[in-house]
Structures are given as structure tokens and as C-alpha cells.
Amino acid sequence: MSLSRHIDPEELVKRFHDSHLSEGGNNLRKLMKTSHLTPYGTRYASEAEVPKYRLPQEGAPADTVYQLIRDELDLDGKPNLNLASFVGTYMEPNANQLMAENLSKNLADNDEYPAMMAIQERCISILAHLWGATKSEKAIGTATTGSSEAIHLGGLAMKRRWQEARRAKGLDTSRPNIIMGANAQVALEKFARYFDVEARILPVSEESKFRLDPKLVEENLDENTIGVFVIMGSTYTGHFEPVEEISKILDAYQERTGIDIPIHVDAASGGFVAPFTRAKAGGPKWNFELPRVKSINTSGHKYGLVYAGVGWIIWRDESYLPEYLVFELHYLGGTERSFGLNFSRPGAQIIAQYYNLIHLGFKGYSEIMENCLSNARLLSKSLEATSWYTCVSEIHKPKSGAADVITGAKQALSGTVAESSADYIAGLPVVSFRLSDSFKKEFPNVKQEYVSLLLRARQWIIPNYALPPNENQTEILRIVVRESMSLDLLDRLITDIVAVTENLIEQQDSDLSALKHKSAGHAGGATEQPTSKGIFKRLEDGIHSEPSEATIISLTGPCELAEASPVNLLQHNTGRIDCVNSDRRPATAVLPGDAYFYRYTVTLLKELNSRRD
Ligand SMILES: Cc1ncc(COP(=O)(O)O)c(C=O)c1O
């Protein structure tokens, strides 16, 4: 019997729930006794139904609600094992305390919180200085909620300056365009769409290292180009884009045509990596040392090492931020000048950023970034040493010439790696890798997405997604190595990747289709193919791809549970349920490692078995 009916989990839950409550003909709810010895014994937690989508008539005790919400949040992945994200998941206790003490401060209230405002200004000065702002110019900037807002502000400033310059000459301003690579994070394309600018998204290739191709930039420039977005740290592979090379192309273009096109550097991740590593940006300049770089953004909540909610943008001089975009507000007794998409926003993150800057200093940030890069190199070399995997990221490759994989593997195994990032190709501490060609040839049934799914069963969140359009036949697994990825944790990760791959090799002849995703994940994912002018693409969503219910529903044949109780499954945390197919062949349903899926799947399999009976 194969499962052809759709199973509605909501309906299933309701049915079991209701029948349980009326067991033996009694209304269990009415019979329930409640006390408040523990949060679970309250009327709200044990007797009353918890409304999910409407406001309860009466409230409930604080400790009960706290426990309810906390329990539900246990179903989330573990932030520290979420290797899909660049966003900080660890701060020191002192920073946590400072944040907790300042959670109620609104960054919009300039007059009320002058000390916090001064701290924001100091952060801006520190970053401007770090990124090579010159004394002869007056750098200006603002805190934002993240790089997305900062990028939108940077784009808006470029658009307005272009419009003002064209209007002054009586020229048409109806068709602005902006240039970026197909590897650009979705925030960049969003700027173009939200603010009516044509996005010229240029195809990337293996040759361009999956990043903006300077040759194509040259071909796509015209008088309506408001600027070029250049990325310091590609979201897909961590590569730094060649800012200096593109700057030179724009210099030459200006010489030929008189058209002056600015660069905005999206240093969402690289803004806190490049200045602190010995590799810097790999030699070439990338920041305000290049006159053509007019503005730079970064995410304080990525390698700035703060929790989510803070970004920064700095213009090299106030003349690059058109007056028209700056608002003077007379508010709560004071006058404030603001430039931002939001009004109210949290101030605690800015305080936390300042804490990090002062506490860590240049040396502290350098040590952390070198450490992240060193761990990322170790991971890359270990993966390549298995010969099952090939790295697409390149931070583990020596700067001079091609990577010496064998030496790298030996070094990784013997632990004799003593170099710094200066010896390697510059980039973010990101490891993007794929199954090697030889592995795919030998084990054609093993799909790369299975690796991601099986690792999820061990609680690691490692996305598998396609490279940008025109290279999207290649899928990569990506691991962001953050500060919290210690060497010990890295050992566990490498061990688990090896174990999972061995497991897949052993099961290569089994039917693994049950593991398949309904739809593959994408890093900002491609929806359209690039045209010759390179204009098109991508989904809004990020890289994460959650296992879908289809994983389970697509199991064929009735199944017998080897371990019937959800408690067993949760306790053993094995991440798998052994079943037999109708022809009695063993089958293994390997499940994602969160409790919701265990519970759901167990219920579902019970239901399947009862139907068979
Ligand atoms: C290169 C790049 N730009 C922009 C963003 C968006 O940053 P945020 O999440 O801070 O808005 C990201 C996020 O990953 C990124 O990697």
C-alpha cells in the first residue's frame, strides 16, 4: 500500500487531541485539577486551551507563559550550530549585561539619550578611521538596523547625486541603473526594485571566482549608471571582489567619457574582516584609500560580533550624502538630523558594538578574525583530504599559485599549520564545498542535499544551495566559521561530516529519495537566467532550506516503528526511524533533528500503521 492521500497534520493533531480529552466518555479538561506548584500545573497550562491565533480573553501567570513560550522555542535550531548564518550568536557576559540594562533605549530619542548618541558617533569615527577616511574630508555616517538598510541608504545617496548632476545639465533622469554581480545578496537587488533603479546583475563564472567580473562591468556602464555595488565578501563563497581593479576601470571610463561613476562597497561581512587580518583584502585596496569608493556599509551583527540588529554606513565626505535626504526633526524638545529608513530602533546594539570596539581593540579583533580564518582553513583542508569534497571557497589556498592539496591535507592532519592569513588567498572565513567529481562518479546515487539533511539530524545547520544563475547547476554546502566555532567544535563537525558521508556511501543502493527536499534551497536563489546584458534573477529568501513535510509523506509503503515512543526517539536523539517497506526491505527514515519533526513523524507513522492494519 503506498500513501497517496494527503495528510493534514493540523487535522491529525486535532483528532488525536480531542479523542484523548474525551477518553472513557469523560471530558478530561473538566476533570483536571490545577494547582500552581509549577508553571505546568496552572489552569492555563493544563486545563485551558491555549489560543494560538486569537487574543485570550483572560491573561495567564507570567511564569506559565514564560515556560510555554520557552518550551515552544526549544523546537528552534541551536544558534551556535547554525552554520548557515553570518550573524553573531555569542557575546561576552559583560556585553550581555550592558545590553540588558539598555534594552529600553530607543535610538530615535536623540535628546533623551545623549550619552548613547555620543557612543554612536564614536563608533562611526572608529569605523571611518578603520576604513581609511582621510583627514581632508569630513566622513559622515549612521547606525542602521543592518547592512540591508545601510545598502539602501548608500544606493539612495548615489541615485540622488546622479539625479542632481543630470538635472543641473538638463539631462534625462528617468532611467537610472546600478551594477552588481549575480552573487549579490538580495538586499542589493531589493534596493534597485524598491527605489526604481534598473538592476544590471552581471553573470558570474568560475573564471571570475563567482564574483563581479570587471570585464563585464566595463561593458555595462553608461551615462545612466548611478554606481557600482562591489562586495567585500561574497555571500556564496566568501570571495572578496576586486574593488581596486573595478575602480581603475571606472577611472579609465571617466577619462574616456567624462562620466564619473562612484563605488559603494558592500562590506557586510568583510568590513570587520579585511581590516583585521594579515591578508587584508589580499593586497589590493578596497576602502576609502580609493577615491572612487564613496560609501561603505557593514553589519555590526556579523563579524562586528554583536547580536542581530545593527549595521553601519559611512560616506567618505558629507558632500556625498545629498542634503535632500537628510531630515531635520524637531522632536521632543530638540532638533535632530537623521538619515535612515526607520525611526525607532534598538539602541542596545550600538552600545554593544562600542563595548566590542573598546574591549577588543585592533588586536582583539585581529586575533579573533585570524582564528576564524585558521579554523576555516583547517576545515577546508580536512574536507579536501577526504577526497570526497572539493572546496569552492579559496581561503585555504596559498597565495602563490594553485593550492597544494596534499601538503594542505598533511598539514591539517599533523597540525603543523603555522601560517597566518597573509599566506593565503584573502576572503571571509567561509567554507563552501561540494561533492568532488570523483565521488559523484563513484556514488552517483548520493545527492549532496542528503549531506545537509543528515547533518541536520545531528543538529548542525548547513545549507545546500545552488550557485548564482548561469552557474546554478553547481550546488554548494556552506559553512560560516564564526568566533564561536572553537577548535573542539570543529573536530566534532569534521567527524560528523565524515560519518554522515560514510553512512551515505554505505546506503548508496538504498532508496534515499525519501530524504529529498520538495525544493532545493538557494543563496538568494535564481529564478531567471541572465541575459547577455546580465539583467534578471533571484528569490527574496535567504539560504536556509528547511526539511519539508514531503520528506516524510513521500515514504513509500507502510512502516513499522522500531521505536514507538516519541520520548524514546527524543531521548536517543538518533535522528532516524527504522521501518520496513511493504516488500519487507529495511528502510530508514532519517529525520531532521528537531523535536517537532520527531513528534509529527511518529504520529504520522502510527497513523500509517493503523491504516495498514
Ligand atoms: C554581502 C551581503 N550584503 C548584505 C547582506 C545583508 O545584511 P543584513 O543581514 O545585515 O541586512 C548580507 C547578509 O548576509 C551579505 O552577506
The ligand as an SDF file (V2000), in Angstrom:
LIG
                    3D

 16 16  0  0  0  0  0  0  0  0999 V2000
   27.2050   40.5760    1.1300 C   0  0  0  0  0  0  0  0  0  0  0  0
   25.9840   40.8670    1.9540 C   0  0  0  0  0  0  0  0  0  0  0  0
   25.3380   42.0310    1.8040 N   0  0  0  0  0  0  0  0  0  0  0  0
   24.2420   42.3410    2.5110 C   0  0  0  0  0  0  0  0  0  0  0  0
   23.7180   41.4640    3.4380 C   0  0  0  0  0  0  0  0  0  0  0  0
   22.5030   41.8350    4.2320 C   0  0  0  0  0  0  0  0  0  0  0  0
   22.9330   42.1440    5.5330 O   0  0  0  0  0  0  0  0  0  0  0  0
   21.9480   42.2840    6.7910 P   0  0  0  0  0  0  0  0  0  0  0  0
   21.5080   40.9100    7.1200 O   0  0  0  0  0  0  0  0  0  0  0  0
   22.8400   42.8770    7.8440 O   0  0  0  0  0  0  0  0  0  0  0  0
   20.8390   43.1940    6.4040 O   0  0  0  0  0  0  0  0  0  0  0  0
   24.3570   40.2250    3.6270 C   0  0  0  0  0  0  0  0  0  0  0  0
   23.8110   39.2390    4.5790 C   0  0  0  0  0  0  0  0  0  0  0  0
   24.2240   38.1140    4.6650 O   0  0  0  0  0  0  0  0  0  0  0  0
   25.5140   39.9210    2.8860 C   0  0  0  0  0  0  0  0  0  0  0  0
   26.1690   38.7510    3.0230 O   0  0  0  0  0  0  0  0  0  0  0  0
  1  2  1  0
  2  3  1  0
  2 15  2  0
  3  4  2  0
  4  5  1  0
  5  6  1  0
  5 12  2  0
  6  7  1  0
  7  8  1  0
  8  9  2  0
  8 10  1  0
  8 11  1  0
 12 13  1  0
 12 15  1  0
 13 14  2  0
 15 16  1  0
M  END
$$$$
